[in-house]
Amino acid sequence: SYIFLGVAFVITLLFGLYYHLMLLPGVSNVAGATAPELMTWFSTDHLQRVATGLGADGLREYQVLHRSTGLIFPLIFAFTWWNMVRASQFELLVGRLMLTLPVAYAVVFIAGGFAIDTALADPLGGTAGLAAVLVAARWVLLVLCLAQLAIMAVRLVRSKVDAFSRGELPGQ
């Protein structure tokens, strides 16, 4: 139902804001450097500053963040987006192509969290590049998801206006 989708969308939005505007800036404050997820690209030197600033206890807490909120958010996001795409009733091929975007976002988001944990455990170990690529891909996929949301919103409004002009809406 559209009420379920609205509630799921609001929960996803609030959860995302909580993760990106409260939890990650807290990590940045403790580390004395910007959390890698808040950047579109980062270097090995930046990861060394973050790892040094967090220390052993902070790194463990950061891993817990990735394995809790950093795992739950992309799954909720993908579930909500999946249902919004399905409710938009696209043609079969277009619908399936549009369904791949939220799934790809969730997979890249989760893989990026694990890659950051690995890179922070050994900043000079060579995994910093992979982590940076995954975080950059995460941001690109988020922008694409927002574009997809705009397409779905325009499509919904257009269908309601068309239905109104034909007199097909309930209570007309």
Secondary structure, DSSP 4 states (H G I P E B T S, - for coil): -HHHHHHHHHHHHHHHHHIIIIIHHHHHHHHTS--GGGSS---HHHHHHHHHHHHHHHHHHHHHHHHTHHHHHHHHHHHHHHHHHHHTT--HHHHHHHHHHHHHHHHHHHHHHHHHHHHHHSTTSS-HHHHHHHHHHHHHHHHHHHHHHHHHHHHHHHHHHHHHHTT-STT-
